[in-house]
Amino acid sequence: MKQLLVLLMFLCSTSLLAQDVIVKKDGSTILCRVMELTPTEIVYKKWTNLKGANYLMDCSLVSAVNYENGKKVSLSKTDNMYKPNNQNDGVQQYNDRT
């Protein structure tokens, strides 16, 4: 019985980590599934109702987006070296002058 309880606690804790997290500038977080990230807004679904409505949030209210795969996108202007919808996956590219 004790082993079953430990197994259930482990499964529940891993399922809690399997969502995207929007971190707002005021420090609050939103558990969600990010559907689209543009330079001006974030389109997401609430984690408690993934089949429900889409929600919009202005990017100026958000400091970062943490995806379930571990990727983190910082939206603050001082930390952002690339646009969130770039395909370079966060690696700053330099032009070679050769």
N, C-alpha and C positions, 0 to 999 in steps of 0.2 A: 504494500500500500504506500509506503514511504517512497519507494522508487517511482511509482506512478505519479505521485505528487511532484517529485523533482522533475520528472520528464515533462509534465504539463507546464510547470513554471518555465522550463527552458524553451518549450515551443511557443509559449505566449510572449516571452521576452524577444525572441527572434522575429515574431510577426509584428511587433511594435516598431522595429527598426526598418521595416520594409515599406517605407513611404517617403515621399519628398517632404521637405520641410522648408517653408518660407520663413526667414528671420527678418522681422520688421525692425526699423530703426529705433523704435521705442523699447525693444528687447523682447517683445512677445513673439510667439511662433505660431504657425498654422500648419497642421498636418494635412497633407493634400496630395494630389497627383497633378503635377504641372503639365498642362496640355500644350501651351505655347508660351514662349518667352520672346518678346520683341523689345526694341530699345525703349519703348514708352510704357508698356503694360505687360502684366502677367495674366494669362488665362489658366485657371485651375479648377479642379473639382475637389470638394471636401472629401476627406478620407472616409468619413462616416457614411457618405452617399455617393459612391463613384458613378452610379448610373443617373444621378440627378443633374441639376443645372450647372452650367459653367459660371464661374465667378471671375470678375475682372478686378485687378488691383494696379494702381499706378506705381511704376518702378521707383518713383521718388520716395515712396514710403518704405521701401525694402532695402535692407543692407546686404542680404545674401540669400541664395537658394542652394540648399543641400539636397542633392538627388540621392535616390535609394542605392545607386551603384557606387556611391562614394564621391562622385564629382561635386565640386563646390564652385559656384559662380558668385563672385563678389560684385555687387552692383553699386557700391560707393565709388564716387568719382576719383578719390585718391588711390584706391586699390585696383581699379579696373584698367587693365592694360589692353583690353580688347573688347569688342562688342559681344554681348552674350550670344548672338546668333551667328557669329563667325564659325567657319568650319575648321579653324586651325586648332581647336580644342585647348585654347589657353596658352599656346606656345607663341611667343612673340617672334615674328619673322623679320629678318633683316635683309636688306638688299645688298648683294655683293657687288662691289665696283671693280670687277676684274676685266 
